[in-house]
Amino acid sequence: MRISQRAQHIEPFYVMEVGKAASALAAQVAQSDAPMIFLNIGEPDFTAPPLVQEAAARAIHLGLTQYTPATGLPELRERISAWYRSHFGVTVAASRIVVTAGASAALQLACLALIEAGDEVLMSDPSYPCNRHFVTAADAAPVLIPTTAAERFQLSADKVLEAWNPRTRGVLLASPSNPTGTSMAPEELRRIHELVNQRGGITLVDEIYLGLSHDETYGHTALALDEQLISINSFSKYFNMTGWRLGWMVVPQALVPVIERLAQNLFICPSTIAQYAALACFEADSLAEYERRRAEFKARRDYFIPALDALGLTVPVMPDGAFYAWADCSAACEKLGVNGSWELAFELMNRAHVAVTPGRDFGQAETGHFIRFSTANSMMQLHSAIERLKVLLT
């Protein structure tokens, strides 16, 4: 059977490969004094709060399970619009919001609608691997631009200008970012967007961790800039609905019919049950619970990052959002006699029973010297992980 060149160009998602090895070992050590601690997957340990679960059960009971419009339930689009007003002070018309089958579907729809074969899309290195694979799947080329800690591992307008060429279609940014948990400074984002606009390009911003911002300096939606920017968001992270596979995108009004036509053909509609459940995300009790959980994520960050630093797993930029720690593991590799973060991940897995993510998924620029920890785990588990790492590294 002949496999398409498109499929062959998609690299494995190595975090999943590491996860499979960790799960296999976890089964062997489950009854030991040191069961596996999973700090490798970016999934909240919280699940959907009670009102959301009840709304899903009610939808099933009432038979509200048939197709919705391809753009999503009108009332859900209105609730999302109201959330932008109340949470961020930004007016986003409900008619510009398209509910999707997760942020992944939103990224696929955006790429298919706006990117031609042979185009180039500028992205930061490091960045989330699946984002660049959506560009590749549209027969375009992701161009990874190395970034530094001094730049908060985010693109700068100067680097975008330097990399821009006749094939460049635009930029795909993420704020806050996976794997670093860092956001773009608002003024730098504005400069990039203006530069892209002047060249007739597209600015696409992954904002799926925006609700989990911990710093007022950065916790603003890029949609405040203008109506030409495209934002991708999700119910997975802040709203704790990962497996429900529900997200949304905000696009210019003129693009809505194009996205709708693609969505009709590719997905028909997002999960109806998930949409009815998501309506309850915006109830006062649910929002209060989400804010309580956001504070818990911040408390975990505030404990875990200094503890890593003390072990020589230096986090060069304090994450201002999400639930990740992007740690330089060079000293740890030298101490344990291993070659780079890939080998270190397996060393920590096998000797400390702590699963982490090596940097190779996230780009090519120095990523072999970094590992990503996910702090989407209980404080007790984080304390236990630090104690185990301390035995190895001190």
C-alpha positions as CSV (number, residue, x, y, z in Angstrom):
1,M,0.0,0.0,0.0
2,R,1.4,3.4,-1.0
3,I,1.5,5.9,1.8
4,S,1.0,9.6,0.9
5,Q,4.0,11.9,1.1
6,R,1.9,14.1,3.3
7,A,1.5,11.4,5.9
8,Q,5.1,10.4,5.7
9,H,6.2,14.0,6.6
10,I,4.2,13.9,9.9
11,E,6.6,12.9,12.6
12,P,5.6,10.7,15.6
13,F,4.3,12.5,18.6
14,Y,7.1,11.5,20.9
15,V,5.4,12.5,24.1
16,M,2.9,9.7,23.4
17,E,5.7,7.2,22.8
18,V,7.3,8.1,26.1
19,G,3.8,7.9,27.7
20,K,3.4,4.4,26.4
21,A,6.7,3.3,27.9
22,A,5.8,5.0,31.2
23,S,2.4,3.3,31.3
24,A,4.0,-0.1,30.7
25,L,6.5,0.5,33.6
26,A,3.7,1.9,35.8
27,A,1.9,-1.4,35.6
28,Q,5.0,-3.2,36.8
29,V,5.6,-0.9,39.8
30,A,2.0,-0.1,40.7
31,Q,2.2,-2.1,44.0
32,S,5.7,-0.9,44.9
33,D,6.6,1.8,47.4
34,A,7.2,4.2,44.4
35,P,4.4,4.0,41.9
36,M,4.8,6.0,38.7
37,I,4.2,9.7,38.9
38,F,3.1,11.1,35.6
39,L,4.4,14.6,34.9
40,N,4.5,14.1,31.1
41,I,1.0,14.8,29.8
42,G,-0.5,18.2,29.5
43,E,-3.9,17.3,30.9
44,P,-5.6,18.8,33.9
45,D,-6.1,16.4,36.8
46,F,-9.4,18.1,37.4
47,T,-12.5,16.9,35.5
48,A,-15.6,18.9,34.4
49,P,-17.3,20.4,37.4
50,P,-20.7,19.2,38.6
51,L,-22.9,21.5,36.6
52,V,-21.2,20.6,33.4
53,Q,-21.6,16.9,34.1
54,E,-25.2,17.4,35.0
55,A,-25.9,19.3,31.8
56,A,-24.4,16.5,29.7
57,A,-26.6,13.9,31.5
58,R,-29.6,16.1,31.1
59,A,-29.0,16.5,27.3
60,I,-28.8,12.7,26.9
61,H,-32.0,12.2,29.0
62,L,-33.9,14.8,26.9
63,G,-32.6,13.3,23.6
64,L,-30.6,16.4,22.7
65,T,-28.2,14.4,20.8
66,Q,-28.8,15.2,17.1
67,Y,-26.7,17.3,14.8
68,T,-26.3,21.0,15.6
69,P,-25.3,23.7,13.0
70,A,-21.7,23.2,11.8
71,T,-20.7,26.4,13.5
72,G,-22.1,25.2,16.9
73,L,-25.1,25.9,19.0
74,P,-26.1,29.5,18.7
75,E,-26.6,29.8,22.5
76,L,-23.1,28.4,23.1
77,R,-21.6,31.0,20.7
78,E,-23.4,33.7,22.6
79,R,-22.1,32.3,26.0
80,I,-18.5,32.4,24.7
81,S,-19.0,35.9,23.4
82,A,-20.3,37.0,26.8
83,W,-17.3,35.3,28.5
84,Y,-14.9,37.5,26.4
85,R,-16.8,40.6,27.6
86,S,-16.8,39.6,31.3
87,H,-13.4,37.9,31.5
88,F,-11.3,40.0,29.2
89,G,-13.3,43.2,28.6
90,V,-13.3,42.5,24.8
91,T,-16.3,42.6,22.5
92,V,-16.4,39.6,20.2
93,A,-19.5,39.1,18.1
94,A,-21.0,35.7,18.5
95,S,-21.3,35.5,14.7
96,R,-17.5,35.4,14.5
97,I,-17.3,32.4,16.8
98,V,-17.2,28.9,15.3
99,V,-17.5,26.0,17.8
100,T,-15.2,23.1,16.7
101,A,-14.4,19.5,17.5
102,G,-11.5,20.6,19.8
103,A,-8.8,23.2,19.1
104,S,-7.3,20.6,16.8
105,A,-10.2,20.8,14.4
106,A,-10.1,24.6,14.6
107,L,-6.4,24.6,13.6
108,Q,-7.1,22.2,10.8
109,L,-10.0,24.4,9.5
110,A,-7.9,27.5,9.7
111,C,-5.0,25.9,7.8
112,L,-7.2,24.5,5.1
113,A,-9.1,27.8,4.6
114,L,-6.0,30.1,4.5
115,I,-2.9,28.2,3.5
116,E,-1.9,27.1,0.0
117,A,0.5,24.3,-1.0
118,G,4.0,25.6,-0.9
119,D,3.3,28.4,1.6
120,E,5.4,29.0,4.7
121,V,4.2,29.7,8.2
122,L,6.5,31.2,10.8
123,M,6.5,29.6,14.3
124,S,8.7,29.8,17.4
125,D,11.1,27.1,18.3
126,P,10.3,25.6,20.8
127,S,6.6,25.2,20.1
128,Y,3.8,22.6,20.3
129,P,4.5,19.9,17.6
130,C,0.9,19.3,16.5
131,N,0.6,22.9,15.5
132,R,3.3,22.6,12.9
133,H,1.9,19.3,11.7
134,F,-1.4,21.0,10.9
135,V,0.6,23.3,8.6
136,T,2.4,20.3,7.0
137,A,-1.0,18.5,6.5
138,A,-2.1,21.5,4.4
139,D,0.9,20.9,2.1
140,A,2.7,24.0,3.5
141,A,5.9,24.3,5.4
142,P,6.3,25.3,9.0
143,V,9.4,27.5,9.5
144,L,10.7,27.1,13.0
145,I,12.6,30.2,14.2
146,P,14.9,29.7,17.2
147,T,14.0,31.8,20.2
148,T,15.8,32.5,23.5
149,A,15.0,32.8,27.2
150,A,15.6,36.6,26.8
151,E,12.7,36.6,24.3
152,R,10.5,34.4,26.7
153,F,10.9,31.7,24.0
154,Q,8.4,33.7,21.8
155,L,8.8,35.2,18.3
156,S,9.8,38.8,18.0
157,A,8.8,41.2,15.3
158,D,12.4,41.6,14.3
159,K,12.8,37.9,13.7
160,V,9.5,37.7,11.8
161,L,10.7,40.5,9.6
162,E,14.0,38.8,9.0
163,A,12.4,35.5,8.1
164,W,9.7,36.9,5.9
165,N,10.0,36.0,2.2
166,P,7.6,35.8,-0.8
167,R,6.4,32.3,0.3
168,T,5.5,33.4,3.8
169,R,1.8,33.3,4.5
170,G,1.8,34.4,8.1
171,V,2.6,33.4,11.7
172,L,1.2,30.8,14.0
173,L,1.8,31.9,17.6
174,A,0.9,30.5,21.0
175,S,0.3,32.5,24.1
176,P,0.7,31.1,26.7
177,S,2.8,28.5,25.0
178,N,3.3,24.8,25.3
179,P,6.0,23.7,26.3
180,T,7.2,26.9,28.0
181,G,4.1,28.3,29.7
182,T,5.3,31.8,28.6
183,S,3.2,34.4,26.9
184,M,3.9,37.1,24.3
185,A,4.3,40.7,25.6
186,P,1.2,42.6,24.3
187,E,3.3,45.2,22.6
188,E,5.4,42.6,20.8
189,L,2.3,40.8,19.6
190,R,0.9,44.1,18.3
191,R,4.2,44.7,16.4
192,I,4.1,41.3,14.8
193,H,0.4,41.6,13.9
194,E,1.0,45.0,12.3
195,L,3.9,43.7,10.3
196,V,2.0,40.6,9.1
197,N,-1.0,42.8,8.2
198,Q,1.1,45.1,6.1
199,R,2.3,42.1,4.1
200,G,-1.2,40.7,3.5
201,G,-0.5,37.8,5.8
202,I,-2.4,36.0,8.5
203,T,-1.9,36.1,12.3
204,L,-3.1,32.9,13.9
205,V,-2.9,32.7,17.7
206,D,-3.3,29.6,19.8
207,E,-4.9,30.8,23.1
208,I,-6.0,27.5,24.5
209,Y,-4.2,28.2,27.8
210,L,-5.3,31.8,28.1
211,G,-7.7,31.2,30.9
212,L,-4.8,29.8,32.9
213,S,-2.9,33.0,32.9
214,H,-1.2,34.0,36.2
215,D,0.2,37.4,35.4
216,E,-1.9,40.4,34.6
217,T,0.8,41.7,32.3
218,Y,0.1,38.8,29.9
219,G,-3.4,37.6,30.5
220,H,-5.1,39.4,27.6
221,T,-6.6,38.0,24.5
222,A,-5.0,38.9,21.2
223,L,-8.5,39.6,19.9
224,A,-8.2,43.0,21.5
225,L,-6.0,44.0,18.6
226,D,-8.5,43.9,15.7
227,E,-11.0,41.7,13.9
228,Q,-8.5,40.4,11.4
229,L,-6.6,38.2,13.8
230,I,-7.7,34.6,14.2
231,S,-7.8,33.0,17.7
232,I,-8.0,29.4,18.6
233,N,-9.3,28.3,21.9
234,S,-10.5,25.2,23.7
235,F,-12.7,23.8,26.5
236,S,-9.9,21.3,27.4
237,K,-7.5,23.3,29.6
238,Y,-9.2,26.1,31.6
239,F,-12.6,24.4,31.4
240,N,-11.1,20.9,32.2
241,M,-13.0,19.0,29.4
242,T,-10.1,17.3,27.5
243,G,-11.9,14.2,26.3
244,W,-15.1,16.0,25.4
245,R,-13.2,17.3,22.3
246,L,-14.7,20.8,22.1
247,G,-13.1,24.0,21.1
248,W,-13.7,27.2,19.2
249,M,-12.2,29.7,16.9
250,V,-12.8,33.4,16.4
251,V,-12.3,34.5,12.8
252,P,-13.0,37.6,10.6
253,Q,-16.7,37.8,9.7
254,A,-16.0,37.3,6.0
255,L,-14.2,34.0,6.8
256,V,-17.2,32.4,8.7
257,P,-19.0,31.0,5.6
258,V,-15.7,29.5,4.4
259,I,-15.0,27.8,7.7
260,E,-18.6,26.7,7.9
261,R,-18.5,25.1,4.5
262,L,-15.3,23.2,5.4
263,A,-16.7,22.2,8.8
264,Q,-19.9,20.8,7.2
265,N,-17.9,18.5,5.0
266,L,-15.1,17.5,7.4
267,F,-16.9,17.2,10.8
268,I,-20.7,17.9,10.2
269,C,-20.7,19.4,13.7
270,P,-18.9,19.2,17.1
271,S,-20.3,16.8,19.7
272,T,-23.8,17.8,20.5
273,I,-23.6,16.4,24.1
274,A,-20.4,18.2,24.7
275,Q,-21.9,21.5,23.5
276,Y,-24.9,21.3,25.8
277,A,-22.6,20.4,28.6
278,A,-20.3,23.4,27.8
279,L,-23.2,25.8,28.3
280,A,-22.9,25.1,32.0
281,C,-19.2,26.1,32.0
282,F,-20.4,29.7,32.1
283,E,-22.7,29.4,35.1
284,A,-21.5,31.4,38.1
285,D,-20.8,28.3,40.2
286,S,-18.8,26.8,37.4
287,L,-16.7,29.9,36.8
288,A,-16.0,30.2,40.5
289,E,-14.8,26.6,40.6
290,Y,-12.6,27.3,37.5
291,E,-11.0,30.3,39.2
292,R,-10.4,28.2,42.4
293,R,-8.6,25.6,40.2
294,R,-6.6,28.3,38.4
295,A,-5.3,29.4,41.8
296,E,-4.4,25.8,42.6
297,F,-2.4,25.6,39.3
298,K,-0.6,28.8,40.3
299,A,0.2,27.4,43.8
300,R,1.7,24.3,42.2
301,R,3.8,26.4,39.9
302,D,5.0,28.6,42.8
303,Y,6.2,25.5,44.6
304,F,7.5,23.4,41.8
305,I,9.6,25.8,39.8
306,P,11.9,26.9,42.6
307,A,12.2,23.2,43.7
308,L,13.4,22.3,40.2
309,D,15.9,25.2,40.2
310,A,17.3,24.0,43.5
311,L,18.0,20.6,41.8
312,G,19.9,22.1,38.9
313,L,16.9,21.6,36.6
314,T,16.9,25.3,35.8
315,V,13.7,26.9,34.4
316,P,15.1,30.0,32.6
317,V,11.8,31.8,32.3
318,M,9.1,31.6,35.0
319,P,5.9,30.4,33.2
320,D,3.1,33.0,33.4
321,G,0.4,30.6,32.4
322,A,-0.6,27.0,31.6
323,F,0.9,24.3,33.7
324,Y,4.4,23.5,32.4
325,A,8.0,23.9,33.4
326,W,10.5,24.0,30.6
327,A,13.7,23.0,32.4
328,D,17.3,23.1,31.2
329,C,18.5,19.6,32.0
330,S,22.2,19.9,31.0
331,A,23.5,19.7,34.5
332,A,21.3,16.7,35.3
333,C,22.5,14.9,32.1
334,E,26.1,15.5,33.1
335,K,25.5,14.2,36.6
336,L,23.8,11.0,35.5
337,G,26.1,10.4,32.5
338,V,23.3,10.5,29.9
339,N,23.3,12.1,26.5
340,G,20.5,14.7,26.3
341,S,16.9,14.9,27.4
342,W,15.7,11.8,25.6
343,E,18.0,9.5,27.5
344,L,17.4,11.5,30.7
345,A,13.6,11.0,30.4
346,F,14.0,7.3,30.4
347,E,16.6,7.5,33.2
348,L,14.1,9.4,35.4
349,M,11.4,7.0,34.4
350,N,13.3,3.9,35.3
351,R,15.2,5.1,38.3
352,A,12.8,7.6,40.0
353,H,9.6,6.4,38.5
354,V,8.9,10.0,37.3
355,A,7.6,10.4,33.8
356,V,8.6,13.6,32.0
357,T,8.6,14.8,28.4
358,P,11.9,15.1,26.5
359,G,12.4,18.3,24.4
360,R,12.7,16.6,21.0
361,D,9.0,17.0,20.2
362,F,9.1,20.8,20.4
363,G,11.7,21.8,17.8
364,Q,15.3,21.6,16.9
365,A,16.9,24.7,18.6
366,E,18.6,23.4,21.8
367,T,15.5,21.3,22.6
368,G,17.8,18.3,23.4
369,H,18.9,20.2,26.5
370,F,15.4,20.7,27.9
371,I,12.7,18.5,29.4
372,R,9.1,19.6,30.0
373,F,7.4,18.9,33.3
374,S,3.6,19.1,33.6
375,T,2.4,20.4,36.9
376,A,-1.2,19.4,36.1
377,N,-1.0,17.0,39.1
378,S,-1.7,17.2,42.8
379,M,0.6,19.0,45.1
380,M,1.2,15.8,47.0
381,Q,2.4,14.1,43.7
382,L,4.6,17.1,42.9
383,H,6.2,17.0,46.4
384,S,6.9,13.2,45.9
385,A,8.4,13.8,42.5
386,I,10.8,16.4,43.8
387,E,11.9,14.1,46.7
388,R,12.6,11.3,44.2
389,L,14.5,13.6,41.9
390,K,16.5,14.9,44.8
391,V,17.8,11.4,45.6
392,L,19.2,11.1,42.0
393,L,20.4,14.6,41.5
394,T,21.9,15.8,44.8
